[in-house]
């Protein structure tokens, strides 16, 4: 929470430790594993969709903490 919280608070997403694109890959893998095991992952789709939205806004190579910006946009706090 300190690392990602600091990235979100400073909106310093450019120095990616883990990119949104890699996060999307992992989200898809987790959802596929849940499907194979017949396990519900109710927040998994929100996670995946937020990463897809970040990528659609040209933020795919930014740190995956950019999901904070995605949620801010959804709340009408950012353009």
Backbone bond lengths (Angstrom), bond angles and torsions (degrees), N, CA, C in turn:
res aa  C-N    CA-C-N  psi(-1)  N-CA   C-N-CA  omega(-1)  CA-C   N-CA-C  phi
1 X - - - 1.424 - - 1.517 110.85 -
2 X 1.322 117.98 -31.90 1.473 119.14 179.37 1.524 110.95 -67.33
3 X 1.309 115.93 -47.82 1.474 119.19 -178.03 1.520 110.91 -64.45
4 X 1.337 116.80 -56.16 1.464 119.28 -176.22 1.521 111.53 -70.96
5 X 1.319 117.17 -35.57 1.464 120.01 175.88 1.518 111.49 -60.03
6 X 1.345 116.54 -41.06 1.462 120.82 177.91 1.516 112.12 -65.87
7 X 1.332 116.11 -40.45 1.467 120.11 178.17 1.523 110.06 -61.85
8 X 1.333 116.10 -44.66 1.468 120.53 -178.68 1.524 110.34 -67.29
9 X 1.324 117.23 -45.07 1.468 120.61 -178.60 1.524 111.66 -61.81
10 X 1.330 116.21 -39.49 1.470 120.80 -179.31 1.524 112.19 -86.89
11 X 1.344 116.84 -8.70 1.464 123.17 -175.18 1.524 110.96 51.45
12 X 1.318 114.85 42.91 1.462 122.34 -178.20 1.529 108.76 -106.47
13 X 1.311 115.81 73.86 1.457 122.06 -174.00 1.528 113.36 -90.28
14 X 1.319 117.55 -4.50 1.462 120.77 -171.82 1.525 114.51 -72.72
15 X 1.310 118.89 -28.28 1.469 121.40 -179.07 1.518 108.64 -95.87
16 X 1.313 114.90 83.37 1.461 120.98 -171.46 1.519 112.11 -77.11
17 X 1.324 114.73 123.33 1.453 120.40 168.20 1.521 109.55 -84.49
18 X 1.323 115.26 -30.58 1.462 123.49 179.26 1.519 105.98 -151.31
19 X 1.312 117.52 116.54 1.462 121.09 -172.16 1.529 112.43 -78.71
20 X 1.313 114.82 160.31 1.462 121.03 175.34 1.529 110.62 -59.77
21 X 1.329 117.50 -36.49 1.478 119.91 178.45 1.529 111.31 -62.90
22 X 1.332 117.02 -41.87 1.467 119.84 177.51 1.521 110.70 -67.80
23 X 1.321 116.24 -36.83 1.461 120.10 176.38 1.518 111.43 -61.72
24 X 1.337 116.43 -40.10 1.461 120.48 178.14 1.522 110.63 -63.94
25 X 1.323 116.95 -41.64 1.476 120.10 176.90 1.522 109.71 -57.29
26 X 1.322 117.27 -46.80 1.461 121.04 -178.65 1.527 111.89 -67.78
27 X 1.332 116.73 -37.37 1.467 119.98 177.65 1.525 110.07 -61.63
28 X 1.311 116.02 -43.51 1.475 119.77 179.13 1.522 111.33 -64.73
29 X 1.338 116.83 -40.47 1.466 120.16 177.68 1.526 111.27 -63.78
30 X 1.328 116.90 -42.36 1.465 120.63 179.82 1.527 110.81 -64.49
31 X 1.329 116.96 -43.49 1.461 119.93 178.88 1.528 111.45 -64.51
32 X 1.314 117.43 -39.36 1.465 120.86 177.85 1.525 110.66 -65.20
33 X 1.330 117.60 -41.92 1.467 120.98 178.55 1.525 110.24 -64.25
34 X 1.317 117.51 -39.83 1.455 120.75 177.02 1.512 111.85 -62.81
35 X 1.315 115.84 -39.04 1.471 119.95 179.15 1.523 110.82 -65.81
36 X 1.317 117.27 -43.85 1.463 121.38 179.36 1.529 110.76 -61.67
37 X 1.329 116.07 -38.68 1.464 120.74 -176.96 1.531 112.39 -89.16
38 X 1.331 117.72 2.90 1.463 122.10 -176.72 1.526 111.93 54.71
39 X 1.334 114.56 44.96 1.459 121.53 178.91 1.528 108.11 -116.19
40 X 1.324 115.44 128.19 1.467 119.78 178.53 1.527 109.82 -74.78
41 X 1.294 116.18 135.92 1.461 123.20 174.02 1.525 106.89 -124.52
42 X 1.338 117.29 76.98 1.464 120.38 -169.97 1.519 115.41 -60.55
43 X 1.314 118.50 -30.09 1.466 118.89 178.37 1.525 111.73 -92.39
44 X 1.315 117.25 -5.88 1.460 121.38 -179.24 1.513 113.31 -60.49
45 X 1.324 117.02 -40.24 1.466 120.07 179.48 1.521 111.61 -67.93
46 X 1.330 116.98 -35.31 1.464 120.60 177.85 1.523 109.35 -65.98
47 X 1.330 116.52 -43.52 1.461 122.98 177.50 1.527 109.91 -58.03
48 X 1.346 116.10 -52.14 1.467 121.05 179.92 1.520 111.49 -60.15
49 X 1.324 116.91 -47.94 1.464 120.66 -177.10 1.524 111.94 -64.41
50 X 1.325 117.52 -35.90 1.469 120.57 177.34 1.522 110.70 -64.56
51 X 1.311 116.66 -40.16 1.465 120.30 178.03 1.525 111.16 -67.63
52 X 1.328 117.24 -39.78 1.464 120.70 176.23 1.524 109.88 -61.47
53 X 1.329 116.92 -41.63 1.464 120.06 178.57 1.522 111.41 -63.37
54 X 1.333 117.29 -42.13 1.465 120.76 178.10 1.530 110.16 -59.44
55 X 1.317 116.40 -45.00 1.464 121.02 -179.91 1.529 110.35 -63.99
56 X 1.335 116.45 -40.61 1.466 120.65 178.62 1.526 111.97 -62.93
57 X 1.333 117.09 -26.07 1.466 121.81 177.36 1.529 112.08 -91.62
58 X 1.334 116.70 14.35 1.458 120.63 176.63 1.517 114.36 78.61
59 X 1.340 117.12 20.44 1.453 121.28 -175.97 1.530 113.05 -109.17
60 X 1.313 117.00 20.33 1.459 121.42 -176.34 1.513 114.85 -63.63
61 X 1.318 117.39 -29.33 1.465 120.57 -179.18 1.526 112.17 -96.64
62 X 1.316 117.15 6.15 1.463 121.04 176.64 1.527 109.11 -88.92
63 X 1.333 116.25 164.41 1.455 120.08 178.51 1.520 109.33 -57.90
64 X 1.318 116.60 144.46 1.453 119.72 -175.04 1.518 112.74 -69.21
65 X 1.315 118.06 -5.75 1.459 121.32 170.67 1.529 110.41 -64.73
66 X 1.331 116.44 -9.75 1.464 121.14 176.32 1.530 110.64 -59.24
67 X 1.322 117.25 -12.57 1.462 119.39 174.79 1.529 110.52 -61.31
68 X 1.327 117.98 -23.38 1.457 120.60 172.57 1.514 111.07 -62.11
69 X 1.314 116.28 -40.06 1.468 121.48 176.87 1.528 110.40 -68.33
70 X 1.320 116.85 -38.46 1.469 120.87 177.93 1.523 109.52 -59.37
71 X 1.321 117.71 -46.44 1.457 121.50 -179.57 1.531 110.45 -66.87
72 X 1.346 117.41 -36.13 1.465 120.54 177.31 1.526 110.32 -63.84
73 X 1.333 116.32 -41.16 1.474 119.76 176.66 1.532 110.09 -61.53
74 X 1.325 116.71 -43.29 1.463 121.15 -179.09 1.530 111.23 -62.69
75 X 1.322 116.29 -30.23 1.463 121.02 179.51 1.523 112.28 -86.52
76 X 1.339 117.03 -2.00 1.456 121.34 -179.39 1.516 113.96 79.62
77 X 1.328 116.69 17.90 1.463 120.78 -178.62 1.529 113.51 -91.17
78 X 1.339 116.57 -16.20 1.468 122.40 177.93 1.499 109.18 -137.80
79 X 1.324 115.82 158.39 1.468 121.19 175.94 1.501 110.23 -85.90
